[in-house]
Amino acid sequence: MATKNFDDAIYRSAISYAGYVTVLARKNVGSTRIGSTISSSVKKDGNGKYYIRVRAGGKNAPDARAREFGSGLHGRLRAKYPIRPKKAGGALVFPWDKADPSIPRVKSGPKAGQVILPMVMHPGVKPYHSDGQEGYIRPAIVKAKKTLRKNLKLRGSLGIRNDLRSSFKGATVK
């Protein structure tokens, strides 16, 4: 079981590490839309273990996971995936300059010239690359580990020293 000051030092180090990872990940991402969704939290379980969670994504950035790990041909499955219209029987309408001339197109209106398709097989997106590594959170974690180690050594030793000092107060040594 950790003592009070030492436990507090570990907790403060974990919080500063999580905050630093968040800041670095926001710098790495290259997108303010995804960057604004990056957050971190620190929790301690009943066994004295600390869990640091860094998250990104949500309603404003549903592609955050794909930008971290890659998707489709650039992800773990290495396969294209289907994109279908939200409504049954609907169609996808989008600009596509290199489309085959046999693909139907919108004839008039603001979307004139755009292709009309019942679905597409999307190749996926590549993950962001930061400091030669894939993703934006992973490189932040690697870079922040050095700071965590330094903080743990400094704060941890001070916590142990304070715990020892308080345990000897008022004691008589023979």
N, C-alpha and C positions, 0 to 999 in steps of 0.2 A: 504494500500500500504506500502510495506517495504521501509525502508530508504536505502541509497546507501551502507553504511558500513555493515549494518545488512544483506542486500541481498547478498553482496559479501561474508560474513562469512558463510551464508547458502550454497552458491554455492561451496566454498572451502571445506566445510565439506562433501557435497555430492560427490565431486570428490575424496576426500581421502577415503570415505566409499566405493565407487565403486572400487577403486584400491585395497583396502584391501580385499574386497570380491573376487576379481579376484585372488589375491595371495593365499588366503585360499582355494578357489575352485581348483586351480591347484595342491595344496598340497594334497587335499582330493581325487582327481580323481584316482590316482594309475595308470594312463596311460599317457605317455608323448605325444602320438599321439592325444588324446582328450584334454589333458591339454594345448597343444600349440594352440588350437582353441578357448580357453576361453578368452573372452574380455568383457569390460564393457563401457558404455557411459552414460553421464548425459545431459539431455536436459531440457530446461525451456520453458513452453508454455506462451501464452499471458496473462494468468490469474495469473501468479506468482507461478504456481505449477512446482515442479521439478520431472522428471521421470528418474529413474536409471534403466538401462537395462543391464542385464548380459546374455551373449549368449555363446553357445558352439556348435560346429559342423561345417559342411560344407563338401566340397568334400573329405577332408582328414579324416573326422570322421563322417560318416553318422549315426553311431550308438550312437552318443552322447546323443540324447534325450532318447533312450532306456536305456542307462546307468544311466540317472538321474531318470527317472520315472518307469522303468521296461517295458517290452513288453510281448505280448502273455499271457500265463498263469500267469505271474508275473506282468502284467499291469492292467489297468482299465477295459479292456474288458474281461479279464480272459478266453481267448480262444486261441487255436493254430491258426497260420496263414500260408497260403500257400507260398512256395517259388518255383517259376517256372523258367525254363531257359529263358534267354533274347531273344533268337531267337525262333520263332515259329517252332514246330516240333523237337526242340533240346532235349537234355537230360542233367541231372545233373550227374556228375561223382565225387565221393568223397570217401575217406577212411571211413569205418564203420566196426569196429571189431565185434560188436554184431549183425550184420545184419543176417537175416534168410538165410540159405543156398539156398533157392529157388529164392532169388533175383539175377538177372543177374549181372555178374561181367566182368570187362575188362580182356581179356585173355592174352595179351602180351603188351610189351612196358613199358614206364616209369610209367604208371598208372595201371599196372597189379595188379589184386586183388581188385581194387576199385569197388564199387557198381555203377550200372547204373539205374537211376530212372527218370521218366518223371516229377515228382514233389515231394515235401515233405511237411508235415504239421509240422512246426517248433513250439516248445513249448515256444519260446521267451527267453529273458535274464532277469536275476535278476538285480535290480538296485544296484549300489555301496552302501556300507554301511560305513558311516563315523560318528564317535562319537555316535553310536547307532541310527542314523537317516538314512533314505534312501536318496540316491542321493549324489552328491558332491557339488552342488551349494546351496541347501537348508541349510545344516549345516553351510556353510560359512556365509550365510546371518544371521542366528541366532547368530553365534559367533561374527560377526562384529557389530551387533546392539548396544552392550554395548559401543563400541568405538565411534559409531556415536552419541549416546546420550551425551557422555562425551565431544566430540568435539563441538557439538551444544551448550551445556551449556557454555563452555569456549569461543568459538569464537563468539557465539551469544551475550553474555553479553558484550564482548569487542566491538563488532560492535555497539551495542546500546549505550554504553558509549561514543564511538568516535562520533557517530551521535549527541548525546546530547551536547557533548563538543563543536563540531563545530557550533551547532545552537546557543550557548550562546556567541560565540566569538564576541567581539565588542558591546555586549549589555550592557546597563546600568541598574542596578537593584536598585529600590528605596525602 
